[in-house]
Amino acid sequence: MHKKLKIQKSRKGKRTYIK
């Protein structure tokens, strides 16, 4: 099953993926 990952922009510009 494919879960949708929420993408949050960090202050450093790195993408953080939260399950």
N, C-alpha and C positions, 0 to 999 in steps of 0.2 A: 504493500500500500504506500502511496506517495503522500507524505505529509508536507503541508505548506510551511516553508520556513520564513519566519519574519526577519527582514533585513533592517538592522538599525545602523545608522551612520555614526561612527565613533568620532571623537574630537580629533583624533590623529588621522582620520580619513580611512581607517580600515573598516571593512564590512564585518559586522558581527552577526552570526547566524544563531537564532534562538529556536529551539525545537518547540 
